[in-house]
Amino acid sequence: MTHYRVLWVLDLGDDDDVMSELSGTVHRTRDEAQREIRVDQAWSQYLNRKPAAEFVIWPCDPVFLARCGECGDYPDDQYRAFRDWDHIADYTRNFPGWLATSERTVFCPRHLPAHGW
């Protein structure tokens, strides 16, 4: 399944563009990515600041899910996708008992292997 992220583009002229991630969030659908753009534009208007020059919705594959490989539970009961495994390892460290292994498997406290890591 293709996921999406939002990039903002700053045109520096002379065919030089700078692209950066808006929030770093990986979205499950294009609609969720478009919602992120609308929210940023609304905040820009509210804060009276100039919005980004242009937004691009970029496909993001593969993605990794922060959910237990045994039962499918999420650490915070929310679907989250990440672009790389290191981000999952960092994320799961915030939840006691959760572990993301070097074999690209996530374990919840109930399914943590007895031998530990």
PDB file as gemmi writes it, atoms N, CA and C in Angstrom:
CRYST1    1.000    1.000    1.000  90.00  90.00  90.00 P 1                      
ATOM      1  N   MET A   1       0.838  -1.168   0.000  1.00  0.00           N  
ATOM      2  CA  MET A   1       0.000   0.000   0.000  1.00  0.00           C  
ATOM      3  C   MET A   1       0.897   1.250   0.000  1.00  0.00           C  
ATOM      4  N   THR A   2       0.616   2.161  -0.889  1.00  0.00           N  
ATOM      5  CA  THR A   2       1.380   3.401  -0.971  1.00  0.00           C  
ATOM      6  C   THR A   2       0.949   4.348   0.134  1.00  0.00           C  
ATOM      7  N   HIS A   3       1.913   4.947   0.780  1.00  0.00           N  
ATOM      8  CA  HIS A   3       1.676   5.986   1.775  1.00  0.00           C  
ATOM      9  C   HIS A   3       2.209   7.298   1.192  1.00  0.00           C  
ATOM     10  N   TYR A   4       1.926   8.395   1.879  1.00  0.00           N  
ATOM     11  CA  TYR A   4       2.289   9.707   1.331  1.00  0.00           C  
ATOM     12  C   TYR A   4       2.860  10.611   2.410  1.00  0.00           C  
ATOM     13  N   ARG A   5       3.721  11.523   1.987  1.00  0.00           N  
ATOM     14  CA  ARG A   5       4.228  12.571   2.868  1.00  0.00           C  
ATOM     15  C   ARG A   5       4.120  13.895   2.139  1.00  0.00           C  
ATOM     16  N   VAL A   6       4.118  14.967   2.907  1.00  0.00           N  
ATOM     17  CA  VAL A   6       3.951  16.300   2.331  1.00  0.00           C  
ATOM     18  C   VAL A   6       5.293  17.031   2.372  1.00  0.00           C  
ATOM     19  N   LEU A   7       5.685  17.545   1.226  1.00  0.00           N  
ATOM     20  CA  LEU A   7       6.901  18.350   1.122  1.00  0.00           C  
ATOM     21  C   LEU A   7       6.502  19.762   0.740  1.00  0.00           C  
ATOM     22  N   TRP A   8       7.207  20.733   1.276  1.00  0.00           N  
ATOM     23  CA  TRP A   8       6.998  22.097   0.791  1.00  0.00           C  
ATOM     24  C   TRP A   8       8.194  22.466  -0.059  1.00  0.00           C  
ATOM     25  N   VAL A   9       7.930  23.254  -1.074  1.00  0.00           N  
ATOM     26  CA  VAL A   9       8.949  23.609  -2.060  1.00  0.00           C  
ATOM     27  C   VAL A   9       9.189  25.109  -1.995  1.00  0.00           C  
ATOM     28  N   LEU A  10      10.424  25.487  -1.875  1.00  0.00           N  
ATOM     29  CA  LEU A  10      10.813  26.891  -1.895  1.00  0.00           C  
ATOM     30  C   LEU A  10      11.584  27.139  -3.182  1.00  0.00           C  
ATOM     31  N   ASP A  11      11.050  27.985  -4.019  1.00  0.00           N  
ATOM     32  CA  ASP A  11      11.665  28.301  -5.306  1.00  0.00           C  
ATOM     33  C   ASP A  11      12.719  29.382  -5.102  1.00  0.00           C  
ATOM     34  N   LEU A  12      13.975  29.024  -5.355  1.00  0.00           N  
ATOM     35  CA  LEU A  12      15.079  29.975  -5.208  1.00  0.00           C  
ATOM     36  C   LEU A  12      15.444  30.635  -6.521  1.00  0.00           C  
ATOM     37  N   GLY A  13      14.693  30.328  -7.569  1.00  0.00           N  
ATOM     38  CA  GLY A  13      14.992  30.892  -8.881  1.00  0.00           C  
ATOM     39  C   GLY A  13      16.094  30.122  -9.574  1.00  0.00           C  
ATOM     40  N   ASP A  14      16.292  30.400 -10.838  1.00  0.00           N  
ATOM     41  CA  ASP A  14      17.338  29.742 -11.636  1.00  0.00           C  
ATOM     42  C   ASP A  14      17.286  28.225 -11.509  1.00  0.00           C  
ATOM     43  N   ASP A  15      16.088  27.653 -11.527  1.00  0.00           N  
ATOM     44  CA  ASP A  15      15.901  26.200 -11.453  1.00  0.00           C  
ATOM     45  C   ASP A  15      16.410  25.585 -10.153  1.00  0.00           C  
ATOM     46  N   ASP A  16      16.611  26.392  -9.144  1.00  0.00           N  
ATOM     47  CA  ASP A  16      17.034  25.885  -7.842  1.00  0.00           C  
ATOM     48  C   ASP A  16      15.817  25.857  -6.918  1.00  0.00           C  
ATOM     49  N   ASP A  17      15.451  24.679  -6.486  1.00  0.00           N  
ATOM     50  CA  ASP A  17      14.346  24.512  -5.553  1.00  0.00           C  
ATOM     51  C   ASP A  17      14.852  23.777  -4.318  1.00  0.00           C  
ATOM     52  N   VAL A  18      14.300  24.140  -3.185  1.00  0.00           N  
ATOM     53  CA  VAL A  18      14.606  23.447  -1.950  1.00  0.00           C  
ATOM     54  C   VAL A  18      13.328  22.750  -1.514  1.00  0.00           C  
ATOM     55  N   MET A  19      13.428  21.447  -1.228  1.00  0.00           N  
ATOM     56  CA  MET A  19      12.269  20.698  -0.757  1.00  0.00           C  
ATOM     57  C   MET A  19      12.549  20.200   0.653  1.00  0.00           C  
ATOM     58  N   SER A  20      11.540  20.315   1.508  1.00  0.00           N  
ATOM     59  CA  SER A  20      11.677  19.863   2.882  1.00  0.00           C  
ATOM     60  C   SER A  20      10.349  19.281   3.335  1.00  0.00           C  
ATOM     61  N   GLU A  21      10.393  18.355   4.282  1.00  0.00           N  
ATOM     62  CA  GLU A  21       9.153  17.779   4.788  1.00  0.00           C  
ATOM     63  C   GLU A  21       8.414  18.793   5.636  1.00  0.00           C  
ATOM     64  N   LEU A  22       7.104  18.812   5.497  1.00  0.00           N  
ATOM     65  CA  LEU A  22       6.292  19.739   6.270  1.00  0.00           C  
ATOM     66  C   LEU A  22       6.254  19.310   7.727  1.00  0.00           C  
ATOM     67  N   SER A  23       5.829  18.079   8.021  1.00  0.00           N  
ATOM     68  CA  SER A  23       5.759  17.632   9.410  1.00  0.00           C  
ATOM     69  C   SER A  23       6.537  16.343   9.663  1.00  0.00           C  
ATOM     70  N   GLY A  24       6.890  15.634   8.613  1.00  0.00           N  
ATOM     71  CA  GLY A  24       7.543  14.343   8.786  1.00  0.00           C  
ATOM     72  C   GLY A  24       6.559  13.197   8.956  1.00  0.00           C  
ATOM     73  N   THR A  25       5.264  13.502   8.972  1.00  0.00           N  
ATOM     74  CA  THR A  25       4.239  12.475   9.131  1.00  0.00           C  
ATOM     75  C   THR A  25       4.073  11.687   7.847  1.00  0.00           C  
ATOM     76  N   VAL A  26       3.964  10.376   7.971  1.00  0.00           N  
ATOM     77  CA  VAL A  26       3.674   9.514   6.831  1.00  0.00           C  
ATOM     78  C   VAL A  26       2.181   9.212   6.883  1.00  0.00           C  
ATOM     79  N   HIS A  27       1.472   9.575   5.824  1.00  0.00           N  
ATOM     80  CA  HIS A  27       0.015   9.442   5.781  1.00  0.00           C  
ATOM     81  C   HIS A  27      -0.403   8.185   5.031  1.00  0.00           C  
ATOM     82  N   ARG A  28      -1.511   7.597   5.477  1.00  0.00           N  
ATOM     83  CA  ARG A  28      -2.044   6.393   4.856  1.00  0.00           C  
ATOM     84  C   ARG A  28      -2.708   6.682   3.516  1.00  0.00           C  
ATOM     85  N   THR A  29      -3.310   7.871   3.357  1.00  0.00           N  
ATOM     86  CA  THR A  29      -4.015   8.207   2.114  1.00  0.00           C  
ATOM     87  C   THR A  29      -3.617   9.607   1.637  1.00  0.00           C  
ATOM     88  N   ARG A  30      -3.886   9.867   0.358  1.00  0.00           N  
ATOM     89  CA  ARG A  30      -3.660  11.211  -0.190  1.00  0.00           C  
ATOM     90  C   ARG A  30      -4.544  12.232   0.512  1.00  0.00           C  
ATOM     91  N   ASP A  31      -5.767  11.824   0.873  1.00  0.00           N  
ATOM     92  CA  ASP A  31      -6.678  12.744   1.568  1.00  0.00           C  
ATOM     93  C   ASP A  31      -6.089  13.222   2.892  1.00  0.00           C  
ATOM     94  N   GLU A  32      -5.452  12.320   3.634  1.00  0.00           N  
ATOM     95  CA  GLU A  32      -4.820  12.716   4.893  1.00  0.00           C  
ATOM     96  C   GLU A  32      -3.679  13.699   4.632  1.00  0.00           C  
ATOM     97  N   ALA A  33      -2.926  13.473   3.557  1.00  0.00           N  
ATOM     98  CA  ALA A  33      -1.840  14.391   3.204  1.00  0.00           C  
ATOM     99  C   ALA A  33      -2.403  15.757   2.809  1.00  0.00           C  
ATOM    100  N   GLN A  34      -3.489  15.765   2.057  1.00  0.00           N  
ATOM    101  CA  GLN A  34      -4.114  17.035   1.672  1.00  0.00           C  
ATOM    102  C   GLN A  34      -4.667  17.769   2.894  1.00  0.00           C  
ATOM    103  N   ARG A  35      -5.153  17.011   3.876  1.00  0.00           N  
ATOM    104  CA  ARG A  35      -5.645  17.624   5.113  1.00  0.00           C  
ATOM    105  C   ARG A  35      -4.496  18.328   5.843  1.00  0.00           C  
ATOM    106  N   GLU A  36      -3.314  17.713   5.844  1.00  0.00           N  
ATOM    107  CA  GLU A  36      -2.155  18.354   6.478  1.00  0.00           C  
ATOM    108  C   GLU A  36      -1.844  19.691   5.805  1.00  0.00           C  
ATOM    109  N   ILE A  37      -1.948  19.736   4.479  1.00  0.00           N  
ATOM    110  CA  ILE A  37      -1.709  20.982   3.744  1.00  0.00           C  
ATOM    111  C   ILE A  37      -2.742  22.034   4.138  1.00  0.00           C  
ATOM    112  N   ARG A  38      -4.021  21.638   4.173  1.00  0.00           N  
ATOM    113  CA  ARG A  38      -5.074  22.593   4.540  1.00  0.00           C  
ATOM    114  C   ARG A  38      -4.877  23.131   5.956  1.00  0.00           C  
ATOM    115  N   VAL A  39      -4.490  22.281   6.869  1.00  0.00           N  
ATOM    116  CA  VAL A  39      -4.250  22.727   8.250  1.00  0.00           C  
ATOM    117  C   VAL A  39      -3.094  23.719   8.292  1.00  0.00           C  
ATOM    118  N   ASP A  40      -2.009  23.428   7.579  1.00  0.00           N  
ATOM    119  CA  ASP A  40      -0.877  24.359   7.554  1.00  0.00           C  
ATOM    120  C   ASP A  40      -1.278  25.696   6.942  1.00  0.00           C  
ATOM    121  N   GLN A  41      -2.059  25.651   5.879  1.00  0.00           N  
ATOM    122  CA  GLN A  41      -2.501  26.897   5.249  1.00  0.00           C  
ATOM    123  C   GLN A  41      -3.411  27.691   6.179  1.00  0.00           C  
ATOM    124  N   ALA A  42      -4.276  27.006   6.914  1.00  0.00           N  
ATOM    125  CA  ALA A  42      -5.157  27.698   7.866  1.00  0.00           C  
ATOM    126  C   ALA A  42      -4.345  28.350   8.981  1.00  0.00           C  
ATOM    127  N   TRP A  43      -3.339  27.639   9.494  1.00  0.00           N  
ATOM    128  CA  TRP A  43      -2.482  28.224  10.535  1.00  0.00           C  
ATOM    129  C   TRP A  43      -1.705  29.415   9.987  1.00  0.00           C  
ATOM    130  N   SER A  44      -1.236  29.306   8.754  1.00  0.00           N  
ATOM    131  CA  SER A  44      -0.516  30.428   8.147  1.00  0.00           C  
ATOM    132  C   SER A  44      -1.396  31.665   8.085  1.00  0.00           C  
ATOM    133  N   GLN A  45      -2.641  31.460   7.696  1.00  0.00           N  
ATOM    134  CA  GLN A  45      -3.577  32.576   7.609  1.00  0.00           C  
ATOM    135  C   GLN A  45      -3.873  33.129   9.011  1.00  0.00           C  
ATOM    136  N   TYR A  46      -4.092  32.245   9.969  1.00  0.00           N  
ATOM    137  CA  TYR A  46      -4.389  32.663  11.343  1.00  0.00           C  
ATOM    138  C   TYR A  46      -3.226  33.450  11.953  1.00  0.00           C  
ATOM    139  N   LEU A  47      -2.007  32.978  11.690  1.00  0.00           N  
ATOM    140  CA  LEU A  47      -0.813  33.621  12.263  1.00  0.00           C  
ATOM    141  C   LEU A  47      -0.317  34.789  11.415  1.00  0.00           C  
ATOM    142  N   ASN A  48      -1.019  35.028  10.307  1.00  0.00           N  
ATOM    143  CA  ASN A  48      -0.668  36.139   9.426  1.00  0.00           C  
ATOM    144  C   ASN A  48       0.744  35.990   8.856  1.00  0.00           C  
ATOM    145  N   ARG A  49       1.099  34.777   8.494  1.00  0.00           N  
ATOM    146  CA  ARG A  49       2.414  34.540   7.893  1.00  0.00           C  
ATOM    147  C   ARG A  49       2.226  34.054   6.472  1.00  0.00           C  
ATOM    148  N   LYS A  50       3.254  34.210   5.692  1.00  0.00           N  
ATOM    149  CA  LYS A  50       3.209  33.782   4.297  1.00  0.00           C  
ATOM    150  C   LYS A  50       3.330  32.254   4.248  1.00  0.00           C  
ATOM    151  N   PRO A  51       2.404  31.581   3.558  1.00  0.00           N  
ATOM    152  CA  PRO A  51       2.495  30.117   3.455  1.00  0.00           C  
ATOM    153  C   PRO A  51       3.641  29.697   2.542  1.00  0.00           C  
ATOM    154  N   ALA A  52       3.961  28.416   2.572  1.00  0.00           N  
ATOM    155  CA  ALA A  52       5.009  27.886   1.698  1.00  0.00           C  
ATOM    156  C   ALA A  52       4.630  28.153   0.243  1.00  0.00           C  
ATOM    157  N   ALA A  53       5.633  28.265  -0.608  1.00  0.00           N  
ATOM    158  CA  ALA A  53       5.399  28.574  -2.011  1.00  0.00           C  
ATOM    159  C   ALA A  53       4.551  27.502  -2.694  1.00  0.00           C  
ATOM    160  N   GLU A  54       4.811  26.252  -2.391  1.00  0.00           N  
ATOM    161  CA  GLU A  54       4.114  25.159  -3.054  1.00  0.00           C  
ATOM    162  C   GLU A  54       4.243  23.907  -2.194  1.00  0.00           C  
ATOM    163  N   PHE A  55       3.213  23.067  -2.228  1.00  0.00           N  
ATOM    164  CA  PHE A  55       3.269  21.787  -1.536  1.00  0.00           C  
ATOM    165  C   PHE A  55       3.246  20.668  -2.563  1.00  0.00           C  
ATOM    166  N   VAL A  56       3.938  19.592  -2.251  1.00  0.00           N  
ATOM    167  CA  VAL A  56       3.953  18.416  -3.106  1.00  0.00           C  
ATOM    168  C   VAL A  56       3.607  17.214  -2.227  1.00  0.00           C  
ATOM    169  N   ILE A  57       2.677  16.391  -2.698  1.00  0.00           N  
ATOM    170  CA  ILE A  57       2.372  15.135  -2.017  1.00  0.00           C  
ATOM    171  C   ILE A  57       3.204  14.056  -2.691  1.00  0.00           C  
ATOM    172  N   TRP A  58       4.090  13.449  -1.920  1.00  0.00           N  
ATOM    173  CA  TRP A  58       5.088  12.534  -2.466  1.00  0.00           C  
ATOM    174  C   TRP A  58       4.801  11.109  -1.986  1.00  0.00           C  
ATOM    175  N   PRO A  59       4.773  10.137  -2.909  1.00  0.00           N  
ATOM    176  CA  PRO A  59       4.582   8.746  -2.480  1.00  0.00           C  
ATOM    177  C   PRO A  59       5.753   8.281  -1.617  1.00  0.00           C  
ATOM    178  N   CYS A  60       5.467   7.454  -0.680  1.00  0.00           N  
ATOM    179  CA  CYS A  60       6.479   6.988   0.265  1.00  0.00           C  
ATOM    180  C   CYS A  60       6.354   5.472   0.398  1.00  0.00           C  
ATOM    181  N   ASP A  61       7.245   4.731  -0.226  1.00  0.00           N  
ATOM    182  CA  ASP A  61       7.263   3.273  -0.132  1.00  0.00           C  
ATOM    183  C   ASP A  61       8.703   2.822  -0.034  1.00  0.00           C  
ATOM    184  N   PRO A  62       9.038   1.824   0.714  1.00  0.00           N  
ATOM    185  CA  PRO A  62       8.152   1.133   1.652  1.00  0.00           C  
ATOM    186  C   PRO A  62       7.993   1.937   2.928  1.00  0.00           C  
ATOM    187  N   VAL A  63       7.057   1.514   3.745  1.00  0.00           N  
ATOM    188  CA  VAL A  63       6.885   2.095   5.073  1.00  0.00           C  
ATOM    189  C   VAL A  63       6.893   0.964   6.094  1.00  0.00           C  
ATOM    190  N   PHE A  64       7.177   1.321   7.333  1.00  0.00           N  
ATOM    191  CA  PHE A  64       7.194   0.369   8.429  1.00  0.00           C  
ATOM    192  C   PHE A  64       6.148   0.785   9.449  1.00  0.00           C  
ATOM    193  N   LEU A  65       5.457  -0.190  10.011  1.00  0.00           N  
ATOM    194  CA  LEU A  65       4.410   0.093  10.980  1.00  0.00           C  
ATOM    195  C   LEU A  65       4.894  -0.219  12.391  1.00  0.00           C  
ATOM    196  N   ALA A  66       4.600   0.686  13.316  1.00  0.00           N  
ATOM    197  CA  ALA A  66       4.963   0.481  14.717  1.00  0.00           C  
ATOM    198  C   ALA A  66       3.849  -0.303  15.389  1.00  0.00           C  
ATOM    199  N   ARG A  67       3.812  -1.605  15.136  1.00  0.00           N  
ATOM    200  CA  ARG A  67       2.798  -2.459  15.757  1.00  0.00           C  
ATOM    201  C   ARG A  67       3.406  -3.813  16.050  1.00  0.00           C  
ATOM    202  N   CYS A  68       2.893  -4.458  17.078  1.00  0.00           N  
ATOM    203  CA  CYS A  68       3.423  -5.748  17.513  1.00  0.00           C  
ATOM    204  C   CYS A  68       3.293  -6.773  16.390  1.00  0.00           C  
ATOM    205  N   GLY A  69       4.363  -7.495  16.139  1.00  0.00           N  
ATOM    206  CA  GLY A  69       4.368  -8.521  15.107  1.00  0.00           C  
ATOM    207  C   GLY A  69       3.551  -9.746  15.477  1.00  0.00           C  
ATOM    208  N   GLU A  70       3.187  -9.886  16.741  1.00  0.00           N  
ATOM    209  CA  GLU A  70       2.391 -11.028  17.184  1.00  0.00           C  
ATOM    210  C   GLU A  70       0.897 -10.729  17.216  1.00  0.00           C  
ATOM    211  N   CYS A  71       0.507  -9.634  17.871  1.00  0.00           N  
ATOM    212  CA  CYS A  71      -0.925  -9.356  18.066  1.00  0.00           C  
ATOM    213  C   CYS A  71      -1.441  -8.176  17.243  1.00  0.00           C  
ATOM    214  N   GLY A  72      -0.539  -7.365  16.685  1.00  0.00           N  
ATOM    215  CA  GLY A  72      -0.953  -6.238  15.855  1.00  0.00           C  
ATOM    216  C   GLY A  72      -1.285  -4.973  16.633  1.00  0.00           C  
ATOM    217  N   ASP A  73      -1.101  -4.975  17.956  1.00  0.00           N  
ATOM    218  CA  ASP A  73      -1.368  -3.774  18.759  1.00  0.00           C  
ATOM    219  C   ASP A  73      -0.349  -2.679  18.452  1.00  0.00           C  
ATOM    220  N   TYR A  74      -0.784  -1.442  18.643  1.00  0.00           N  
ATOM    221  CA  TYR A  74       0.087  -0.282  18.491  1.00  0.00           C  
ATOM    222  C   TYR A  74       0.470   0.234  19.874  1.00  0.00           C  
ATOM    223  N   PRO A  75       1.664   0.806  20.029  1.00  0.00           N  
ATOM    224  CA  PRO A  75       2.084   1.295  21.355  1.00  0.00           C  
ATOM    225  C   PRO A  75       1.135   2.327  21.956  1.00  0.00           C  
ATOM    226  N   ASP A  76       0.571   3.191  21.136  1.00  0.00           N  
ATOM    227  CA  ASP A  76      -0.318   4.229  21.668  1.00  0.00           C  
ATOM    228  C   ASP A  76      -1.723   4.121  21.059  1.00  0.00           C  
ATOM    229  N   ASP A  77      -2.091   2.919  20.611  1.00  0.00           N  
ATOM    230  CA  ASP A  77      -3.412   2.662  20.034  1.00  0.00           C  
ATOM    231  C   ASP A  77      -3.693   3.509  18.798  1.00  0.00           C  
ATOM    232  N   GLN A  78      -2.662   3.934  18.102  1.00  0.00           N  
ATOM    233  CA  GLN A  78      -2.826   4.755  16.913  1.00  0.00           C  
ATOM    234  C   GLN A  78      -1.978   4.208  15.778  1.00  0.00           C  
ATOM    235  N   TYR A  79      -2.542   4.187  14.578  1.00  0.00           N  
ATOM    236  CA  TYR A  79      -1.810   3.758  13.387  1.00  0.00           C  
ATOM    237  C   TYR A  79      -0.714   4.783  13.093  1.00  0.00           C  
ATOM    238  N   ARG A  80       0.527   4.325  13.014  1.00  0.00           N  
ATOM    239  CA  ARG A  80       1.634   5.203  12.637  1.00  0.00           C  
ATOM    240  C   ARG A  80       2.546   4.447  11.677  1.00  0.00           C  
ATOM    241  N   ALA A  81       2.871   5.112  10.593  1.00  0.00           N  
ATOM    242  CA  ALA A  81       3.795   4.536   9.618  1.00  0.00           C  
ATOM    243  C   ALA A  81       5.067   5.373   9.621  1.00  0.00           C  
ATOM    244  N   PHE A  82       6.193   4.714   9.398  1.00  0.00           N  
ATOM    245  CA  PHE A  82       7.495   5.384   9.403  1.00  0.00           C  
ATOM    246  C   PHE A  82       8.244   5.034   8.129  1.00  0.00           C  
ATOM    247  N   ARG A  83       9.083   5.969   7.688  1.00  0.00           N  
ATOM    248  CA  ARG A  83       9.835   5.759   6.449  1.00  0.00           C  
ATOM    249  C   ARG A  83      10.998   4.810   6.617  1.00  0.00           C  
ATOM    250  N   ASP A  84      11.564   4.730   7.800  1.00  0.00           N  
ATOM    251  CA  ASP A  84      12.680   3.809   7.989  1.00  0.00           C  
ATOM    252  C   ASP A  84      12.633   3.192   9.379  1.00  0.00           C  
ATOM    253  N   TRP A  85      13.368   2.102   9.522  1.00  0.00           N  
ATOM    254  CA  TRP A  85      13.316   1.320  10.749  1.00  0.00           C  
ATOM    255  C   TRP A  85      13.899   2.077  11.938  1.00  0.00           C  
ATOM    256  N   ASP A  86      14.882   2.910  11.728  1.00  0.00           N  
ATOM    257  CA  ASP A  86      15.477   3.667  12.836  1.00  0.00           C  
ATOM    258  C   ASP A  86      14.446   4.563  13.514  1.00  0.00           C  
ATOM    259  N   HIS A  87      13.514   5.125  12.740  1.00  0.00           N  
ATOM    260  CA  HIS A  87      12.469   5.959  13.335  1.00  0.00           C  
ATOM    261  C   HIS A  87      11.548   5.125  14.232  1.00  0.00           C  
ATOM    262  N   ILE A  88      11.258   3.894  13.826  1.00  0.00           N  
ATOM    263  CA  ILE A  88      10.432   3.022  14.675  1.00  0.00           C  
ATOM    264  C   ILE A  88      11.174   2.692  15.963  1.00  0.00           C  
ATOM    265  N   ALA A  89      12.450   2.377  15.854  1.00  0.00           N  
ATOM    266  CA  ALA A  89      13.233   2.056  17.056  1.00  0.00           C  
ATOM    267  C   ALA A  89      13.220   3.234  18.028  1.00  0.00           C  
ATOM    268  N   ASP A  90      13.408   4.436  17.518  1.00  0.00           N  
ATOM    269  CA  ASP A  90      13.364   5.631  18.377  1.00  0.00           C  
ATOM    270  C   ASP A  90      11.981   5.817  18.980  1.00  0.00           C  
ATOM    271  N   TYR A  91      10.948   5.627  18.185  1.00  0.00           N  
ATOM    272  CA  TYR A  91       9.575   5.825  18.640  1.00  0.00           C  
ATOM    273  C   TYR A  91       9.199   4.837  19.740  1.00  0.00           C  
ATOM    274  N   THR A  92       9.503   3.551  19.543  1.00  0.00           N  
ATOM    275  CA  THR A  92       9.094   2.541  20.521  1.00  0.00           C  
ATOM    276  C   THR A  92       9.846   2.671  21.842  1.00  0.00           C  
ATOM    277  N   ARG A  93      10.995   3.320  21.862  1.00  0.00           N  
ATOM    278  CA  ARG A  93      11.715   3.550  23.125  1.00  0.00           C  
ATOM    279  C   ARG A  93      10.908   4.404  24.100  1.00  0.00           C  
ATOM    280  N   ASN A  94       9.939   5.145  23.588  1.00  0.00           N  
ATOM    281  CA  ASN A  94       9.096   5.992  24.439  1.00  0.00           C  
ATOM    282  C   ASN A  94       8.014   5.199  25.174  1.00  0.00           C  
ATOM    283  N   PHE A  95       7.896   3.912  24.897  1.00  0.00           N  
ATOM    284  CA  PHE A  95       6.849   3.089  25.490  1.00  0.00           C  
ATOM    285  C   PHE A  95       7.482   1.930  26.251  1.00  0.00           C  
ATOM    286  N   PRO A  96       7.406   1.966  27.580  1.00  0.00           N  
ATOM    287  CA  PRO A  96       8.019   0.897  28.387  1.00  0.00           C  
ATOM    288  C   PRO A  96       7.524  -0.487  27.984  1.00  0.00           C  
ATOM    289  N   GLY A  97       8.473  -1.399  27.813  1.00  0.00           N  
ATOM    290  CA  GLY A  97       8.139  -2.774  27.464  1.00  0.00           C  
ATOM    291  C   GLY A  97       8.070  -3.054  25.976  1.00  0.00           C  
ATOM    292  N   TRP A  98       8.013  -2.020  25.149  1.00  0.00           N  
ATOM    293  CA  TRP A  98       7.974  -2.204  23.704  1.00  0.00           C  
ATOM    294  C   TRP A  98       9.394  -2.286  23.165  1.00  0.00           C  
ATOM    295  N   LEU A  99       9.579  -3.105  22.132  1.00  0.00           N  
ATOM    296  CA  LEU A  99      10.912  -3.302  21.573  1.00  0.00           C  
ATOM    297  C   LEU A  99      10.839  -3.433  20.060  1.00  0.00           C  
ATOM    298  N   ALA A 100      11.694  -2.699  19.362  1.00  0.00           N  
ATOM    299  CA  ALA A 100      11.888  -2.858  17.919  1.00  0.00           C  
ATOM    300  C   ALA A 100      13.259  -3.492  17.740  1.00  0.00           C  
ATOM    301  N   THR A 101      13.299  -4.699  17.202  1.00  0.00           N  
ATOM    302  CA  THR A 101      14.548  -5.442  17.097  1.00  0.00           C  
ATOM    303  C   THR A 101      15.301  -5.113  15.814  1.00  0.00           C  
ATOM    304  N   SER A 102      16.535  -5.528  15.761  1.00  0.00           N  
ATOM    305  CA  SER A 102      17.338  -5.331  14.548  1.00  0.00           C  
ATOM    306  C   SER A 102      16.844  -6.224  13.409  1.00  0.00           C  
ATOM    307  N   GLU A 103      15.981  -7.207  13.713  1.00  0.00           N  
ATOM    308  CA  GLU A 103      15.401  -8.072  12.689  1.00  0.00           C  
ATOM    309  C   GLU A 103      14.104  -7.499  12.128  1.00  0.00           C  
ATOM    310  N   ARG A 104      13.852  -6.228  12.412  1.00  0.00           N  
ATOM    311  CA  ARG A 104      12.665  -5.512  11.929  1.00  0.00           C  
ATOM    312  C   ARG A 104      11.356  -6.155  12.407  1.00  0.00           C  
ATOM    313  N   THR A 105      11.328  -6.441  13.683  1.00  0.00           N  
ATOM    314  CA  THR A 105      10.125  -6.930  14.335  1.00  0.00           C  
ATOM    315  C   THR A 105       9.869  -6.068  15.562  1.00  0.00           C  
ATOM    316  N   VAL A 106       8.601  -5.740  15.794  1.00  0.00           N  
ATOM    317  CA  VAL A 106       8.210  -4.979  16.977  1.00  0.00           C  
ATOM    318  C   VAL A 106       7.478  -5.923  17.920  1.00  0.00           C  
ATOM    319  N   PHE A 107       7.808  -5.834  19.214  1.00  0.00           N  
ATOM    320  CA  PHE A 107       7.133  -6.640  20.231  1.00  0.00           C  
ATOM    321  C   PHE A 107       6.500  -5.735  21.271  1.00  0.00           C  
ATOM    322  N   CYS A 108       5.267  -6.067  21.657  1.00  0.00           N  
ATOM    323  CA  CYS A 108       4.616  -5.379  22.764  1.00  0.00           C  
ATOM    324  C   CYS A 108       5.058  -6.060  24.063  1.00  0.00           C  
ATOM    325  N   PRO A 109       4.752  -5.482  25.228  1.00  0.00           N  
ATOM    326  CA  PRO A 109       5.180  -6.090  26.491  1.00  0.00           C  
ATOM    327  C   PRO A 109       4.659  -7.530  26.682  1.00  0.00           C  
ATOM    328  N   ARG A 110       3.473  -7.840  26.156  1.00  0.00           N  
ATOM    329  CA  ARG A 110       2.916  -9.189  26.319  1.00  0.00           C  
ATOM    330  C   ARG A 110       3.623 -10.229  25.467  1.00  0.00           C  
ATOM    331  N   HIS A 111       4.259  -9.810  24.377  1.00  0.00           N  
ATOM    332  CA  HIS A 111       4.872 -10.772  23.458  1.00  0.00           C  
ATOM    333  C   HIS A 111       6.389 -10.636  23.361  1.00  0.00           C  
ATOM    334  N   LEU A 112       6.963  -9.903  24.281  1.00  0.00           N  
ATOM    335  CA  LEU A 112       8.416  -9.734  24.303  1.00  0.00           C  
ATOM    336  C   LEU A 112       9.081 -11.090  24.529  1.00  0.00           C  
ATOM    337  N   PRO A 113      10.040 -11.476  23.691  1.00  0.00           N  
ATOM    338  CA  PRO A 113      10.710 -12.766  23.872  1.00  0.00           C  
ATOM    339  C   PRO A 113      11.365 -12.862  25.258  1.00  0.00           C  
ATOM    340  N   ALA A 114      11.336 -14.051  25.811  1.00  0.00           N  
ATOM    341  CA  ALA A 114      11.857 -14.280  27.155  1.00  0.00           C  
ATOM    342  C   ALA A 114      13.354 -14.012  27.271  1.00  0.00           C  
ATOM    343  N   HIS A 115      14.098 -14.258  26.202  1.00  0.00           N  
ATOM    344  CA  HIS A 115      15.546 -14.090  26.271  1.00  0.00           C  
ATOM    345  C   HIS A 115      15.982 -12.627  26.191  1.00  0.00           C  
ATOM    346  N   GLY A 116      15.071 -11.724  25.872  1.00  0.00           N  
ATOM    347  CA  GLY A 116      15.409 -10.295  25.822  1.00  0.00           C  
ATOM    348  C   GLY A 116      16.320  -9.968  24.651  1.00  0.00           C  
ATOM    349  N   TRP A 117      16.618  -8.691  24.538  1.00  0.00           N  
ATOM    350  CA  TRP A 117      17.474  -8.236  23.439  1.00  0.00           C  
ATOM    351  C   TRP A 117      18.577  -7.386  23.954  1.00  0.00           C  
TER     352      TRP A 117                                                      
END                                                                             
